[in-house]
């Protein structure tokens, strides 16, 4: 299971958090700056890292039981 949090502006993805990497990755010049800022903020990384357990792992049993 992988948790992905994407950030868009004007229909263009400029940054993404991936739980497999455990950090933000930027895709545009602005996104690179934002990703660097967020990666240096431990509370932001902790928040996104716990989303996998809070959202994904909680609901995976519900989704697979319906198959």
Backbone atoms as SQL, in Angstrom:
CREATE TABLE atoms (id INTEGER PRIMARY KEY, chain TEXT, resi INTEGER, resn TEXT, atom TEXT, x REAL, y REAL, z REAL);
INSERT INTO atoms VALUES
  (1, 'A', 1, 'UNK', 'N', 0.845, -1.171, 0.000),
  (2, 'A', 1, 'UNK', 'CA', 0.000, 0.000, 0.000),
  (3, 'A', 1, 'UNK', 'C', 0.888, 1.230, 0.000),
  (4, 'A', 2, 'UNK', 'N', 0.545, 2.172, -0.854),
  (5, 'A', 2, 'UNK', 'CA', 1.311, 3.416, -0.935),
  (6, 'A', 2, 'UNK', 'C', 0.349, 4.596, -0.824),
  (7, 'A', 3, 'UNK', 'N', 0.709, 5.553, 0.008),
  (8, 'A', 3, 'UNK', 'CA', -0.075, 6.770, 0.167),
  (9, 'A', 3, 'UNK', 'C', 0.582, 7.865, -0.657),
  (10, 'A', 4, 'UNK', 'N', -0.201, 8.521, -1.513),
  (11, 'A', 4, 'UNK', 'CA', 0.303, 9.610, -2.350),
  (12, 'A', 4, 'UNK', 'C', -0.557, 10.845, -2.104),
  (13, 'A', 5, 'UNK', 'N', 0.101, 11.950, -1.790),
  (14, 'A', 5, 'UNK', 'CA', -0.567, 13.238, -1.591),
  (15, 'A', 5, 'UNK', 'C', -0.011, 14.197, -2.645),
  (16, 'A', 6, 'UNK', 'N', -0.835, 14.574, -3.601),
  (17, 'A', 6, 'UNK', 'CA', -0.408, 15.453, -4.685),
  (18, 'A', 6, 'UNK', 'C', -0.943, 16.859, -4.473),
  (19, 'A', 7, 'UNK', 'N', -0.144, 17.860, -4.873),
  (20, 'A', 7, 'UNK', 'CA', -0.527, 19.264, -4.748),
  (21, 'A', 7, 'UNK', 'C', -0.588, 19.853, -6.148),
  (22, 'A', 8, 'UNK', 'N', -1.742, 20.421, -6.492),
  (23, 'A', 8, 'UNK', 'CA', -1.972, 20.973, -7.822),
  (24, 'A', 8, 'UNK', 'C', -2.248, 22.468, -7.746),
  (25, 'A', 9, 'UNK', 'N', -1.882, 23.153, -8.811),
  (26, 'A', 9, 'UNK', 'CA', -2.294, 24.537, -9.008),
  (27, 'A', 9, 'UNK', 'C', -2.567, 24.720, -10.492),
  (28, 'A', 10, 'UNK', 'N', -3.752, 25.184, -10.825),
  (29, 'A', 10, 'UNK', 'CA', -4.141, 25.422, -12.210),
  (30, 'A', 10, 'UNK', 'C', -3.995, 24.153, -13.055),
  (31, 'A', 11, 'UNK', 'N', -4.441, 23.030, -12.489),
  (32, 'A', 11, 'UNK', 'CA', -4.443, 21.720, -13.130),
  (33, 'A', 11, 'UNK', 'C', -3.047, 21.168, -13.413),
  (34, 'A', 12, 'UNK', 'N', -2.022, 21.701, -12.767),
  (35, 'A', 12, 'UNK', 'CA', -0.653, 21.215, -12.933),
  (36, 'A', 12, 'UNK', 'C', -0.147, 20.733, -11.578),
  (37, 'A', 13, 'UNK', 'N', 0.298, 19.493, -11.538),
  (38, 'A', 13, 'UNK', 'CA', 0.856, 18.954, -10.299),
  (39, 'A', 13, 'UNK', 'C', 2.260, 19.520, -10.109),
  (40, 'A', 14, 'UNK', 'N', 2.481, 20.171, -8.969),
  (41, 'A', 14, 'UNK', 'CA', 3.801, 20.752, -8.752),
  (42, 'A', 14, 'UNK', 'C', 4.562, 20.106, -7.613),
  (43, 'A', 15, 'UNK', 'N', 3.913, 19.306, -6.778),
  (44, 'A', 15, 'UNK', 'CA', 4.606, 18.599, -5.708),
  (45, 'A', 15, 'UNK', 'C', 3.799, 17.373, -5.308),
  (46, 'A', 16, 'UNK', 'N', 4.515, 16.382, -4.744),
  (47, 'A', 16, 'UNK', 'CA', 3.862, 15.138, -4.341),
  (48, 'A', 16, 'UNK', 'C', 4.608, 14.536, -3.155),
  (49, 'A', 17, 'UNK', 'N', 3.828, 14.026, -2.191),
  (50, 'A', 17, 'UNK', 'CA', 4.389, 13.228, -1.106),
  (51, 'A', 17, 'UNK', 'C', 4.065, 11.773, -1.392),
  (52, 'A', 18, 'UNK', 'N', 5.078, 10.934, -1.323),
  (53, 'A', 18, 'UNK', 'CA', 4.902, 9.508, -1.525),
  (54, 'A', 18, 'UNK', 'C', 5.375, 8.780, -0.286),
  (55, 'A', 19, 'UNK', 'N', 4.538, 7.889, 0.239),
  (56, 'A', 19, 'UNK', 'CA', 4.908, 7.197, 1.470),
  (57, 'A', 19, 'UNK', 'C', 6.069, 6.236, 1.259),
  (58, 'A', 20, 'UNK', 'N', 6.276, 5.756, 0.044),
  (59, 'A', 20, 'UNK', 'CA', 7.407, 4.856, -0.194),
  (60, 'A', 20, 'UNK', 'C', 8.739, 5.599, -0.089),
  (61, 'A', 21, 'UNK', 'N', 8.762, 6.873, -0.478),
  (62, 'A', 21, 'UNK', 'CA', 9.972, 7.683, -0.325),
  (63, 'A', 21, 'UNK', 'C', 10.043, 8.342, 1.045),
  (64, 'A', 22, 'UNK', 'N', 8.890, 8.688, 1.593),
  (65, 'A', 22, 'UNK', 'CA', 8.832, 9.344, 2.891),
  (66, 'A', 22, 'UNK', 'C', 9.208, 10.810, 2.838),
  (67, 'A', 23, 'UNK', 'N', 9.073, 11.415, 1.655),
  (68, 'A', 23, 'UNK', 'CA', 9.384, 12.832, 1.504),
  (69, 'A', 23, 'UNK', 'C', 8.616, 13.406, 0.320),
  (70, 'A', 24, 'UNK', 'N', 8.648, 14.743, 0.219),
  (71, 'A', 24, 'UNK', 'CA', 8.019, 15.442, -0.891),
  (72, 'A', 24, 'UNK', 'C', 8.983, 15.521, -2.063),
  (73, 'A', 25, 'UNK', 'N', 8.418, 15.480, -3.268),
  (74, 'A', 25, 'UNK', 'CA', 9.188, 15.633, -4.499),
  (75, 'A', 25, 'UNK', 'C', 8.527, 16.737, -5.308),
  (76, 'A', 26, 'UNK', 'N', 9.322, 17.675, -5.814),
  (77, 'A', 26, 'UNK', 'CA', 8.790, 18.762, -6.629),
  (78, 'A', 26, 'UNK', 'C', 8.951, 18.487, -8.104),
  (79, 'A', 27, 'UNK', 'N', 8.017, 18.996, -8.905),
  (80, 'A', 27, 'UNK', 'CA', 8.043, 18.784, -10.347),
  (81, 'A', 27, 'UNK', 'C', 8.254, 20.070, -11.131),
  (82, 'A', 28, 'UNK', 'N', 7.978, 21.217, -10.536),
  (83, 'A', 28, 'UNK', 'CA', 8.204, 22.501, -11.182),
  (84, 'A', 28, 'UNK', 'C', 9.207, 23.283, -10.337),
  (85, 'A', 29, 'UNK', 'N', 9.598, 24.445, -10.831),
  (86, 'A', 29, 'UNK', 'CA', 10.548, 25.255, -10.069),
  (87, 'A', 29, 'UNK', 'C', 9.954, 25.651, -8.719),
  (88, 'A', 30, 'UNK', 'N', 8.706, 26.085, -8.710),
  (89, 'A', 30, 'UNK', 'CA', 8.031, 26.418, -7.455),
  (90, 'A', 30, 'UNK', 'C', 7.853, 25.172, -6.594),
  (91, 'A', 31, 'UNK', 'N', 7.513, 24.053, -7.221),
  (92, 'A', 31, 'UNK', 'CA', 7.322, 22.809, -6.492),
  (93, 'A', 31, 'UNK', 'C', 8.592, 22.312, -5.817),
  (94, 'A', 32, 'UNK', 'N', 9.734, 22.524, -6.439),
  (95, 'A', 32, 'UNK', 'CA', 11.008, 22.139, -5.834),
  (96, 'A', 32, 'UNK', 'C', 11.276, 22.941, -4.566),
  (97, 'A', 33, 'UNK', 'N', 10.954, 24.238, -4.601),
  (98, 'A', 33, 'UNK', 'CA', 11.143, 25.080, -3.420),
  (99, 'A', 33, 'UNK', 'C', 10.195, 24.663, -2.304),
  (100, 'A', 34, 'UNK', 'N', 8.936, 24.409, -2.646),
  (101, 'A', 34, 'UNK', 'CA', 7.958, 23.991, -1.654),
  (102, 'A', 34, 'UNK', 'C', 8.325, 22.631, -1.070),
  (103, 'A', 35, 'UNK', 'N', 8.752, 21.706, -1.910),
  (104, 'A', 35, 'UNK', 'CA', 9.127, 20.377, -1.439),
  (105, 'A', 35, 'UNK', 'C', 10.313, 20.467, -0.482),
  (106, 'A', 36, 'UNK', 'N', 11.268, 21.309, -0.796),
  (107, 'A', 36, 'UNK', 'CA', 12.416, 21.495, 0.092),
  (108, 'A', 36, 'UNK', 'C', 11.971, 22.066, 1.434),
  (109, 'A', 37, 'UNK', 'N', 11.068, 23.026, 1.410),
  (110, 'A', 37, 'UNK', 'CA', 10.536, 23.618, 2.643),
  (111, 'A', 37, 'UNK', 'C', 9.795, 22.577, 3.475),
  (112, 'A', 38, 'UNK', 'N', 8.913, 21.804, 2.826),
  (113, 'A', 38, 'UNK', 'CA', 8.144, 20.791, 3.540),
  (114, 'A', 38, 'UNK', 'C', 9.030, 19.663, 4.055),
  (115, 'A', 39, 'UNK', 'N', 10.064, 19.282, 3.300),
  (116, 'A', 39, 'UNK', 'CA', 10.956, 18.210, 3.743),
  (117, 'A', 39, 'UNK', 'C', 11.792, 18.629, 4.948),
  (118, 'A', 40, 'UNK', 'N', 12.017, 19.918, 5.128),
  (119, 'A', 40, 'UNK', 'CA', 12.760, 20.411, 6.286),
  (120, 'A', 40, 'UNK', 'C', 11.865, 20.695, 7.487),
  (121, 'A', 41, 'UNK', 'N', 10.583, 20.425, 7.356),
  (122, 'A', 41, 'UNK', 'CA', 9.616, 20.633, 8.430),
  (123, 'A', 41, 'UNK', 'C', 9.198, 19.268, 8.982),
  (124, 'A', 42, 'UNK', 'N', 9.733, 18.859, 10.146),
  (125, 'A', 42, 'UNK', 'CA', 9.433, 17.517, 10.667),
  (126, 'A', 42, 'UNK', 'C', 7.951, 17.278, 10.953),
  (127, 'A', 43, 'UNK', 'N', 7.219, 18.314, 11.334),
  (128, 'A', 43, 'UNK', 'CA', 5.794, 18.119, 11.621),
  (129, 'A', 43, 'UNK', 'C', 5.018, 17.813, 10.338),
  (130, 'A', 44, 'UNK', 'N', 5.391, 18.425, 9.232),
  (131, 'A', 44, 'UNK', 'CA', 4.725, 18.158, 7.949),
  (132, 'A', 44, 'UNK', 'C', 5.003, 16.726, 7.490),
  (133, 'A', 45, 'UNK', 'N', 6.235, 16.262, 7.647),
  (134, 'A', 45, 'UNK', 'CA', 6.566, 14.890, 7.265),
  (135, 'A', 45, 'UNK', 'C', 5.872, 13.877, 8.173),
  (136, 'A', 46, 'UNK', 'N', 5.798, 14.177, 9.464),
  (137, 'A', 46, 'UNK', 'CA', 5.118, 13.276, 10.395),
  (138, 'A', 46, 'UNK', 'C', 3.632, 13.197, 10.086),
  (139, 'A', 47, 'UNK', 'N', 3.033, 14.325, 9.755),
  (140, 'A', 47, 'UNK', 'CA', 1.613, 14.355, 9.409),
  (141, 'A', 47, 'UNK', 'C', 1.335, 13.473, 8.197),
  (142, 'A', 48, 'UNK', 'N', 2.105, 13.642, 7.150),
  (143, 'A', 48, 'UNK', 'CA', 1.875, 12.867, 5.923),
  (144, 'A', 48, 'UNK', 'C', 2.221, 11.394, 6.111),
  (145, 'A', 49, 'UNK', 'N', 3.212, 11.095, 6.921),
  (146, 'A', 49, 'UNK', 'CA', 3.590, 9.697, 7.151),
  (147, 'A', 49, 'UNK', 'C', 2.514, 8.948, 7.914),
  (148, 'A', 50, 'UNK', 'N', 1.844, 9.603, 8.840),
  (149, 'A', 50, 'UNK', 'CA', 0.790, 8.935, 9.611),
  (150, 'A', 50, 'UNK', 'C', -0.507, 8.789, 8.831),
  (151, 'A', 51, 'UNK', 'N', -0.647, 9.499, 7.717),
  (152, 'A', 51, 'UNK', 'CA', -1.863, 9.380, 6.911),
  (153, 'A', 51, 'UNK', 'C', -2.006, 7.981, 6.325),
  (154, 'A', 52, 'UNK', 'N', -0.904, 7.312, 6.048),
  (155, 'A', 52, 'UNK', 'CA', -0.980, 5.951, 5.520),
  (156, 'A', 52, 'UNK', 'C', -1.656, 5.028, 6.532),
  (157, 'A', 53, 'UNK', 'N', -1.248, 5.114, 7.801),
  (158, 'A', 53, 'UNK', 'CA', -1.872, 4.272, 8.819),
  (159, 'A', 53, 'UNK', 'C', -3.308, 4.710, 9.107),
  (160, 'A', 54, 'UNK', 'N', -3.537, 6.021, 9.125),
  (161, 'A', 54, 'UNK', 'CA', -4.857, 6.534, 9.482),
  (162, 'A', 54, 'UNK', 'C', -5.890, 6.247, 8.408),
  (163, 'A', 55, 'UNK', 'N', -5.547, 6.442, 7.162),
  (164, 'A', 55, 'UNK', 'CA', -6.525, 6.326, 6.089),
  (165, 'A', 55, 'UNK', 'C', -6.421, 4.997, 5.345),
  (166, 'A', 56, 'UNK', 'N', -5.253, 4.669, 4.856),
  (167, 'A', 56, 'UNK', 'CA', -5.101, 3.497, 3.990),
  (168, 'A', 56, 'UNK', 'C', -5.281, 2.182, 4.745),
  (169, 'A', 57, 'UNK', 'N', -4.501, 1.990, 5.801),
  (170, 'A', 57, 'UNK', 'CA', -4.554, 0.716, 6.502),
  (171, 'A', 57, 'UNK', 'C', -5.884, 0.498, 7.212),
  (172, 'A', 58, 'UNK', 'N', -6.541, 1.568, 7.613),
  (173, 'A', 58, 'UNK', 'CA', -7.852, 1.449, 8.255),
  (174, 'A', 58, 'UNK', 'C', -8.897, 0.954, 7.263),
  (175, 'A', 59, 'UNK', 'N', -8.852, 1.439, 6.038),
  (176, 'A', 59, 'UNK', 'CA', -9.890, 1.124, 5.056),
  (177, 'A', 59, 'UNK', 'C', -9.576, -0.078, 4.180),
  (178, 'A', 60, 'UNK', 'N', -8.373, -0.597, 4.210),
  (179, 'A', 60, 'UNK', 'CA', -8.030, -1.701, 3.314),
  (180, 'A', 60, 'UNK', 'C', -8.856, -2.954, 3.616),
  (181, 'A', 61, 'UNK', 'N', -9.152, -3.207, 4.888),
  (182, 'A', 61, 'UNK', 'CA', -9.990, -4.357, 5.236),
  (183, 'A', 61, 'UNK', 'C', -11.404, -4.215, 4.708),
  (184, 'A', 62, 'UNK', 'N', -11.910, -3.015, 4.701),
  (185, 'A', 62, 'UNK', 'CA', -13.258, -2.758, 4.192),
  (186, 'A', 62, 'UNK', 'C', -13.299, -2.975, 2.680),
  (187, 'A', 63, 'UNK', 'N', -12.282, -2.473, 1.978),
  (188, 'A', 63, 'UNK', 'CA', -12.265, -2.590, 0.521),
  (189, 'A', 63, 'UNK', 'C', -12.116, -4.046, 0.080),
  (190, 'A', 64, 'UNK', 'N', -11.206, -4.798, 0.731),
  (191, 'A', 64, 'UNK', 'CA', -10.986, -6.178, 0.316),
  (192, 'A', 64, 'UNK', 'C', -12.113, -7.102, 0.736),
  (193, 'A', 65, 'UNK', 'N', -12.844, -6.768, 1.756),
  (194, 'A', 65, 'UNK', 'CA', -13.973, -7.616, 2.156),
  (195, 'A', 65, 'UNK', 'C', -15.124, -7.511, 1.153),
  (196, 'A', 66, 'UNK', 'N', -15.163, -6.448, 0.382),
  (197, 'A', 66, 'UNK', 'CA', -16.240, -6.267, -0.589),
  (198, 'A', 66, 'UNK', 'C', -15.950, -6.957, -1.929),
  (199, 'A', 67, 'UNK', 'N', -14.731, -7.421, -2.103),
  (200, 'A', 67, 'UNK', 'CA', -14.375, -8.045, -3.392),
  (201, 'A', 67, 'UNK', 'C', -14.871, -9.469, -3.439);
